[in-house]
Structures are given as C-alpha cells and as structure tokens.
Amino acid sequence: MSEIVNLNKARKARAKSRDKRQADENAVKFGRSKGAKARDKAEADRLRSRHDGHKRDE
C-alpha cells in the first residue's frame, strides 16, 4: 500500500520551498554587504560634491 499524504501539508511544504528558493535568488541579486553599501554611498557623495563644485555662480 502507499503512504497517506496530507494534501494541506504537501501544498504548504511546496510553497515554503518555492518561497525559500525565491528568497535565495533575491539575496544573490540584491544582497550587498554593509561595506559595499558604504563604499557606494561615499562614491556617490564624492561625485555629487565634485559636480556641485563645478557649478557656476549666478
């Protein structure tokens, strides 16, 4: 005989594994370390400051 399967538990387990896979993909795609975020912010601030320094006075 075959094993009895609770369909609700099977459906929830499948959804949970799908959500976990999506979360892992997002972590790879969007996840950055604190140092990388700080480095990018510092670079943006440096570029903004340099751009503002080249503005003409009105």
TAPE-V602771 format. One record per residue. N is the residue number from 1. SS is DSSP state (hx for helix, st for strand, lp for the rest). PHI is phi as a letter, one per 40 degrees, with the letter a starting at -180 (NA if undefined). Layout:
BEGIN
n:N ss:SS phi:PHI
n:N ss:SS phi:PHI
END
This chain:
BEGIN
n:1 ss:lp phi:NA
n:2 ss:lp phi:c
n:3 ss:lp phi:c
n:4 ss:lp phi:c
n:5 ss:lp phi:b
n:6 ss:lp phi:c
n:7 ss:hx phi:c
n:8 ss:hx phi:c
n:9 ss:hx phi:c
n:10 ss:hx phi:c
n:11 ss:hx phi:c
n:12 ss:hx phi:c
n:13 ss:hx phi:c
n:14 ss:hx phi:c
n:15 ss:hx phi:c
n:16 ss:hx phi:c
n:17 ss:hx phi:c
n:18 ss:hx phi:c
n:19 ss:hx phi:c
n:20 ss:hx phi:c
n:21 ss:hx phi:c
n:22 ss:hx phi:c
n:23 ss:hx phi:c
n:24 ss:hx phi:c
n:25 ss:hx phi:c
n:26 ss:hx phi:c
n:27 ss:hx phi:c
n:28 ss:hx phi:c
n:29 ss:hx phi:c
n:30 ss:hx phi:b
n:31 ss:lp phi:c
n:32 ss:lp phi:b
n:33 ss:lp phi:c
n:34 ss:hx phi:c
n:35 ss:hx phi:c
n:36 ss:hx phi:c
n:37 ss:hx phi:c
n:38 ss:hx phi:c
n:39 ss:hx phi:c
n:40 ss:hx phi:c
n:41 ss:hx phi:c
n:42 ss:hx phi:c
n:43 ss:hx phi:c
n:44 ss:hx phi:c
n:45 ss:hx phi:c
n:46 ss:hx phi:c
n:47 ss:hx phi:c
n:48 ss:hx phi:c
n:49 ss:hx phi:c
n:50 ss:hx phi:c
n:51 ss:hx phi:c
n:52 ss:hx phi:c
n:53 ss:hx phi:c
n:54 ss:lp phi:c
n:55 ss:lp phi:c
n:56 ss:lp phi:c
n:57 ss:lp phi:c
n:58 ss:lp phi:c
END
